[in-house]
Amino acid sequence: MDKKNLIEELAQIVGVENVFHEPEDLVTYQYDAYLSRAMPDFVVFPTTTEQVSEILKVASREKVPFVARGAGTGISGGAIPVKGGMVVALSRMNKILEVDFENRRARVQPGVINLDLSHAIKDKGFHYIPDPASQQSCTIGGNVAENAGGPHCLAYGVTTNHVLGLTVVLPNGEIIHTGGKALDYPGYDLTGLLVGSEGTLGIVTEIVVRIEHRPEAVKTLLASFSNMLDAAKTVSAIIASGTIPAALEMMDKPAIEAVEAFAHAGYPVEAAAVLLIELEGLKDGMDRLAKKIVEICQSHKAIEVKVAQNEQERMQLWKGRKCAAGAIGRICNKYYLHDCVVPRNKLVAVLSEIYQIAEKYQVRVANVFHAGDGNLHPLVPMDMSDRDQVERALRAGDEILKCCIQAGGTLSGEHGIGLEKNELMPLIFNEADLNAMKKVKAVFNPEDLCNPGKIFPTPGRCLEVTQRPR
Ligand SMILES: Cc1cc2nc3c(=O)[nH]c(=O)nc-3n(C[C@H](O)[C@H](O)[C@H](O)COP(=O)(O)OP(=O)(O)OC[C@H]3O[C@@H](n4cnc5c(N)ncnc54)[C@H](O)[C@@H]3O)c2cc1C
């Protein structure tokens, strides 16, 4: 079928105003927050599961590749249409369909913005826990696809621990339902398989999530240190003490300086590292718990420990952490934000190696990370118009990843593999591992029309960063 007929058929399904095909309407959809880009041929905006099903039946019949898109905040290139074809944009499927407070469940469309769900249920004393730093803009569908994390996932688990059921349109247009409001459905755990599958097995059109009571009391502390080693030892000591904070975040000096210049959050710019620690629970005993954490920090040579005295001070401390990437974005025209994981006891060794790698490649690096999880986010600011600088930043990034893996860590904590790291997958999986995953993909997505080119190494390409698509 030619392009004109395809556009007409898609317009019959979703309405002419919900199909974009002019080049000027498509440019925004060639990006996400990664560095590459690729132009789609169409962007389609469905509003129902049935429309998604009809769209995918057309794509399957006409052999058109397609990729689901939430808000395009993904950092591993997952929503980039590397083979052209169709972007299925879920942003207009943004309704909260049901909130069942009694059973602590909500049923949402995939285009609901993460933070909007918490806002919608706040008055009843509830919230949705997974809270990526991008929660003001990313969608729950995108969170499901990437198995997103966030500061409060240390104590409560990442997206997969909060998703109970899904409605999914398979690449041939079939609609399936997995799990549901209840716990422990029989049969294969397809919900578990689909969460984190990076949009390669189908398009998620409804999600049943847990919602939780907001805690009775919250205490937020900021501890500053004159060296990284003391801060990292404090992280281990807090966890070893048997108290798991709701959040345990860390920033190094370059990140603190960038954040303070922008957010004026009260972070001490003279510190080499800060820990942002949040405790949650019952009012009773909260002060005692906070005192215990202050003592642990002090016994590990904290220069200062501030305890937020009210909600405004608490929000100010969090503003510093949540806007860190944006603050670093002000000092450069692009940054490369990495996402790797190391065992907690290797934090210091890996961080010092990261600084050495940055020096070797003559790039700057700022570190903002979920220290409690060992999930590092080195940010490498760069000038995209300087090809040599971009090349050095990419090479430094690959070396940082390899160093994390050598330390017993892994390739991604929460941003996914996408097309950013697909060539690096053999560093952690052998051929049999990868083949088993590919067989699963082939069951759902036999023609590889659904988000092609992601997760798995592409035959014929090697590990060279220079061969990454731009
Ligand atoms: C400043 C900043 C901070 C961030 N902080 C965090 C963080 O703390 N934790 C974290 O986990 N991530 C973080 N991210 C990364 C990003 O926000 C998450 O990966 C998020 O889950 C992506 O959601 P999205 O709606 O933007 O998805 P998109 O970028 O649109 O898509 C991401 C992937 O999901 C697939 N997808 C989207 N919707 C669907 C669907 N309905 N069905 C099937 N597949 C779908 C796409 O095909 C793609 O592969 C951050 C990003 C930025 C820019």
The ligand as an ORCA input file, in Angstrom:
! r2SCAN-3c Opt
* xyz 0 1
  C      15.956     14.578     33.550
  C      15.591     13.118     33.517
  C      15.605     12.407     34.694
  C      15.273     11.040     34.684
  N      15.261     10.357     35.874
  C      14.908      9.061     35.881
  C      14.856      8.326     37.109
  O      15.100      8.849     38.197
  N      14.493      7.023     37.042
  C      14.182      6.415     35.858
  O      13.846      5.236     35.861
  N      14.234      7.075     34.690
  C      14.579      8.375     34.664
  N      14.621      9.058     33.481
  C      14.384      8.333     32.208
  C      12.929      8.351     31.702
  O      12.190      9.429     32.245
  C      12.259      7.020     32.040
  O      12.896      5.976     31.325
  C      10.764      6.971     31.715
  O      10.262      5.744     32.186
  C      10.436      7.111     30.233
  O       9.054      7.407     30.120
  P       8.474      8.115     28.808
  O       7.000      8.215     28.968
  O       9.168      9.400     28.541
  O       8.837      7.036     27.717
  P       9.454      7.206     26.254
  O      10.792      7.858     26.314
  O       8.455      7.816     25.362
  O       9.642      5.674     25.868
  C      10.565      4.873     26.570
  C      10.424      3.428     26.088
  O       9.159      2.946     26.481
  C       8.434      2.457     25.360
  N       7.031      2.769     25.624
  C       6.503      3.968     25.973
  N       5.181      3.839     26.189
  C       4.879      2.535     25.961
  C       3.679      1.769     25.994
  N       2.520      2.309     26.340
  N       3.739      0.458     25.672
  C       4.912     -0.136     25.334
  N       6.067      0.545     25.279
  C       6.052      1.852     25.591
  C       9.031      3.184     24.165
  O       8.859      2.436     22.987
  C      10.483      3.265     24.579
  O      11.137      2.061     24.275
  C      14.940     10.411     33.457
  C      14.909     11.157     32.273
  C      15.240     12.491     32.297
  C      15.197     13.255     31.005
*
